[in-house]
Amino acid sequence: MSASDRPVSPFDDDASLASRAAWLHYAGGLTQGEIASRLNIPAIKAHRLIARAGREGLIRIFVDGAVADCVKSEEALKERFQLDTVQVTPDLGEPGLPLKALAFSGASYLHAVLQRDAGQIIGIGHGRTLAAVVRHLPTMPTSEVKFVSLLGGLTRKFSASPFDVIHLIAERTDSEAYLMPVPLYANSAADRAVLLAQLGISAVFDLARRADLMLVGIGEARPSGSLVQTGMIRPDEVAELERAGVAGEMLGHFFDADGNIVETELSSRSISLSPRDLRGRNIVAIAGGPGKVEGIRAALASGLLKGLITDELTARRLVDERGAVVPDKKNGTGRRVKTQKKAKGVKHD
């Protein structure tokens, strides 16, 4: 039978047809020829539909199995920084921020959490990395889980709104999601107090404090960082942070290279959970890339993190440091130690 003699496909929407073809191929294990026969379309169209599904992000794949070099880095990071959970994803050769690698690994971790633990509260930060993680998460109704913003996120630029993360995860999971509809930094300490006193805001903060898991990103104290790019802080304010010796940012708080919290004028205006609220909680950071190494190192040294999901090259740099700062869980600050040699079995740049 020629292509022109084939029956008309009952699926008129090509996007829907692409999803069905991808499902039959990846989930059902059918060949392109078998898919063409099943859908009554030419084989070449089956090939194009599967390719389209890949291009348009309709396919999300998790790979079971460990990568030896990454596992060695995971164990080294766990030991050095006293972490409970570490995932290191293989290098994909991405320049700059490794969004694809982090999205894949972060979504895999979150997917496993949602499948395993019901009735929990998950706190969510914001930023490009967490948004990419949620976009890679497959649609999976989890009505017993509640998601809550961990910090304010209103920005001057609507197109860059960090609320995309909480909106996306609500759509992906069909779960209850609670926004914190305030800016990350109020205009003044007095304004901050007024905002926190509002009934709706205080209720969201109370829920955030009870989160069983907090997924966060790590920011840079640089003009190129997302805090400046999204309009949350001004360029002159980031210059003040640089002068104060800030190495990184997490949930609106700033850390120096030793993991100590740096108090600045911005700190008094921050609308986020306080360091006291964060101490001892199950906080997992998803971050990586050459521009984030300093910030990740500072957050690890703070002792606030229980877990880290990062990329292979970032993990190597963190493992290979000779004058590393490790967290002092007892005092809640970092302490500097010397490592005599590089971690055994870990490749180096």
N, C-alpha and C positions, 0 to 999 in steps of 0.2 A: 504494500500500500504506500503510495507517495505521500509526502507531507501534506500536499493540498487536499488529498482524499481523507485525511484523518478527521474524526469527529471533532467538533468544537469543544474545547475544554469547558467544563461547567464553572470554572473559576475565572471571572472576568477581571478581578483586581490583581494586577501583576505583583504588587507587594505581598498580598496574601498568598499568591501562588509561589513566590520566592520563599516565603516562610515554610510552606508545606514541602517544597522540594528539598530545602535544607534539612527539615525534620526527617524526611524519609531517608536522606543520605547519611546524616550524622547519627541520628537516633535509631533509625531502622536498619542501617547498614546496606541499603539498596544501592546498586550501581546506577550510573547516569542513564544507562539503557533501560534498566528496570523502572526508574522514575519516569522516563519518557513514556513508557508503555502504560504505567499506572495512571498518569495524568493526561494521557492522550495528546501528547505534544511531541514535536521533533526532538531528537537527542541533543542537537545543538542548543535548543532553547532550554533544555534541562540544565545543560552546562552553564549557560548564561544566567539562569535563575539562581543557581547555587553560588555563582561568583558574585551576583548582586547582593545576595543575603550576607555574604562576607563583607562586602564593601560598605553596606549600610548598617553594620553592627547588629544584625539580627542573630548572629551566631555567638554564643558565649560558651567557651569550652574550659573545663577544669581537667588538669592532668594529674593523675595519681602517680606517686612515685617520687623518690628523692634523688637529688643531684649531689654527688659525693662532695665536690668542692664547696657547695653551698651549705651542706650539712656541717662540714668542719667549721665554717665561719659562724654558723648558728651556735654551735657548742662553745666556741671561743667567746662570742659575745655574751652568751648566757653566763659564763663563768666570770668574765671580767666585770660586767655591769650588774650582776646579781638579778638577772631577769628570769621570769617564769616561762615566757613565750617569745620565741624569735623565729621569724620566717625570712629567709633570704631567697630572692627570686633570681634566676639566671639572667645574665646580661643579654639584652636584645640589641645592643649597639645603638641605642637612642642617644642623640646629642643633648646635653643639658638635662632637664628634668625627665626622668625615665617613667613617664606617665603610663605607658602600656604595661610595663613590667609590674609597677606598683598596683595598677588597677587589677591585673590578673591575680596577683598574690593576695591583695587585700580583699577582693571579692570572694576568693576561695575560702579565706579565713572566716569572713562574715557569713558566708553561706553555711559553713559547718556549724558555726555558733547558732544560727537560726534553726537549723535542723535538730540540733542537740538539746537546746535549752528553751523551754516554753515558759511563759509567764514572767519574763524578765523585762527590765527597763534598760535600754541602751542609749547612752548619751552620745551625741554626735557633734563634732566640731565643724569647721568649714574650710573651704579652700579648694584649689584646683585638683589636688591629689584625691581628696575624699570624694569629690564630685565624680572623678573618673572611676573610682572604686565602685560607687553606687551604680553608675551607668553600665558597668560590666556585670553587675549582679543580675541573675535571671529573675524573671517574674515568679514570685513564690509567696502566695498568701500566708501570712503568719499573724492572724488576728489576735493571738494572745500576747504578742510583744508590743511594748510601747517604746517609741523613739522620742527623744527630747533634745532640743538644742542646749549646748553647754555654755553658750555665750551669745551676746548680742551680735547682730550681723547686718543691720541696716547700713547701706552705703549710699554715697552720692550718685553712683553709677548703677542704675537698675540692671543693666545688662551684665554687670559683674556681681550681682547679689549672691552672697554665700548661702542665702536661704535655698538656693537651688538644691543643695545637698539634702536638706530635710524634706523638701518637696519631692525630690526624686525618690527617696527611700520610701516615702509614704505611697507613692504610685507603684513602686516595684513590689511592695510587700502587702499592700492593702491593710496597713496597720494604723493604729492611732499615732499621730505625730504632733508634738507640741513645739510651737515656735517661740522664740524669744524676740518679740517684735520691737527691739530697741537697738541703738547703735552699740558697737563694741566699746566706744569711748564717749562718755557724755561730755557736754561742753564745760562742765565744772563739777567739783565734788558735791556741791549742793544739788545740782541737777541730777546727779547719780542717785542721791538719797531719795529725791522725789520719785524718780522712775522706779526704784526698787520697792518703794512703799505701795505702788499700785497693786491692787488685788490680783489681777491676771498675771502680772510679772512675777510677783512673789510666789504664786502657786507653781509656775513653771520652774523657778529656782528650787523650790522644795522638791519637786519631782527629779530635777537634775542631781540634787545631792544624794538621792536614793538609787542612782543608776548602778546596776550590777556590772556593767562594762562601759567604759568611755573610750571611744575611738577619736583620736585627735591627729591633727597635722602639726608640723613644726615650721615656723616662719623664719625669715631672714630680716635682720635689722639693716637693710640696705635700700637705697632708692628703687632698685629693681624688684624688690620684694612685693608680695601680694598685698600687704597692708597699705603700701603707698599706691600701688596700681589700682586697687579697688576704692581708693578715696577714704579709707578708714582713718589714716593719719596723713599729715602733711609732710612734704619733703624736709621742712625745717625741723619737724619733730623727730624724724628719723635721724637727722644729723645730730640731734641732742642724744639720741640713744647710742650712736656710734661713739660720741665723746665720752659717754658714761661707761664704755667698755662692754656693751651688750653684745653677746655672741649669738643669741637665738631667742625665739619667742614661741610660747605654747599657751594656748587658751588665754591670750591677752596679757600674759605675764612674761617678763624679760629676765634672761639669765646671763651671767657672765661665764667665762670659760671654765670656771671651777664649779658651775652649777648653782651658784648662789643667786638668789633673786635680787635684781637691781631695781631699787625704788626710784622712780622718776616722777615728773609731774603728771605723766600719763597714767601712772599706776593708781593715783587717787581717783581717776575718772573711769577706770576699767569696769565694765559691766559683765562680769563673768564669775564663775565660782572662785572663791579665794584659795590661796595655797593651803590653808588649814582644811578646807573642804576636800582638797585633792589628795592630801597626805594619806597614804595607806589604801587608796582605792585601786581598782583594777583598771589601769590606764594603759592602753596600747596605742602607740604612735605608728602612723603609716607615713614614711618620708624617705626621700633618697635624692641622689644627684650631687654633683660636685659642689654646687652652691649651698647645699644644706648640711654638709659634713660638720661644719663648725657648730651650727645650731643643734644638730642631733647629738653631738658630743656633749654640749652644754646641758641639754635636757636629760640625757642619760646620767650625767654627773649629779644632777639635782636629787636623784633617788626617788622621783615621783613616778617613774615609769615601771610597769610590770612586764611590758612587752614591746617589741619592735618588729615591724615589717618593713624591710628595706630591699634595695637591689644589691647585686653581687659586688659591683665596684665600690659602692659606699661601704658595704660591710668589710671589704678588704682594707680600706683606709682606716676604719675604726679599729680593726683588729691589729693592724701593723704599727700603731702608734707606740713609741717608746716611752714617752712621758705622759701616759694616759692619766686622766682624772677619773676615779671610780667613785660610786656613790657611797656615802657613809649613812647607812639606813638609820643608825642610832641617833645621830645628830641632825639628820636631814640636810646635810651639805656634802659637797664633794671633797675628796682628798686626793692629792697628786701622788702617784706611785711610778716608779721606774720599772719597765719591763726589760729584762736583759736580752731577750731574743724574740724574734717574730714567731707567731703561732705556728706550730709544727703542722705541715701538710697543707698550708694555705698559700695559694699563689699570690705573688706580689707584682705591683706595677713597676 
